Amino acid sequence: MDRIRIVGGNKLNGVIPISGAKNAALPLMIASLLTDDTLTLENVPHLADVEQLIRILGNHGADISVNGRRERQGESYARTIHFTCRNIVDTTAPYELVSKMRASFWVIGPLLAREGKARVSLPGGCAIGTRPVDLFIEGLKALSANIEIDGGYVNATAPAGGLIGARYTFPKVSVGATHVLMMAATLANGTTVLGNAAREPEVVDLANCLNAMGAKITGQGTSTITIEGVRSLSGARHRVLPDRIETGTYAMAVAMTGGDVILEDTDMALLDTALEAIRRAGAEITETNSGIRIVRNGAGIKPVDIVTDPFPGFPTDLQAQFMGLMTMAKGTSHITETIFENRFMHVQELARLGAKISLSGQTAKIEGVSRLKGAPVMATDLRASVSLVIAGLAAEGETMVSRVYHLDRGFERLEEKLTRCGAHVERVSD
Ligand code: UD1
């Protein structure tokens, strides 16, 4: 199993290209199941989760080619991928596939809308919390789907004439349930109004792509989304928006090590709240023609309290990385996690590098230390693992991060991007 070896202490200087967003690419790829025409996606990151979803979509009947060629492992990055699903050959998403990646549960929306039935495995538990699917089920029921849970599978069927548009207000904001209900409603009879919908940029990106495919969606980016059902959707060409989590992660890495880096092909508006927190921590952030420049020279890191919240609040997917940054702040900070109940797996690992963190319920208290010291640490989930990389970049000596397959799920060419900016990071294969 691969590990990442980091020798800390170097400042970061240079340019880091930001990839297309994993969390937009996944629902966009799933949307290809809604049409028998070709959906072409540009700027798709080359990540383990994307490869896994390619396998899942292939299982449902999608024909997938990368840059015009058949898909092969190890292709180039920032790819253009064509998805054509002339016929759905299988409406079952089996446990073996869904259990590997939670977002694959989302195929339930398009399968149900297009074929009138879907049998999708429950995704099961996850390191960051229980993550139930009740909101998906209640929402699809509101569109008149009949849903039964049996033997670990969700069996969903639509009425004979298809799903029926309805008003549904989510009791809690959910990105995934918003994606799924929006996709399902595009082909429903009549109009659907989703209240308390997620406002994340990835939801807006999906809505824009669905509209390019012929859907009639308005209100995306606000908490009320209206979807007027249409008879069918066509193909489209769509560019995946920049990854705001990758952007914020590298911005925090620069704030941590010091230096001067331009994050290219990204957009400040995608992560205002997080950038504001990084600014308050002492980094200078400015907009450039192609993205964002982040500089921290001289001044130390200041303590900043944050609370995670749905967009436009501070993203839970940057919480671990910000904690990494706060471990070396000059003073005490507090980080409160409100989205997932168990998203503090990184605390024990950061402590191995010398961080002083105590937990009380959903809040972590971080007492900044003047130095971290490299150590062997273990990646526990995607975002937690990159917080260890950030801390390792600033720690003295060697940090060895094991179980890096978590990183490969969400960070494209991480070692290469950091190395080009002067970091000492390498992948070690055992
Ligand atoms: C997405 C992102 C993930 C991010 C999360 C929150 C993708 C592929 N993943 O995950 O990186 O951390 O948004 O921004 O885009 N919930 C329920 N019932 C449900 C569904 C969700 O109680 O049926 C709860 C979850 O347990 C969690 C909260 O709602 O506590 C938010 O989860 P949700 O927004 O659905 O996260 P995901 O879409 O899975």
Residues whose N, C-alpha, C, O or C-beta is under 5 A from the ligand:
A	BS01	UD1	N23 A103 R131 P132 V133 D134 L135 F136 V173 S174 V175 G176 A177 T316 D317 I339 F340
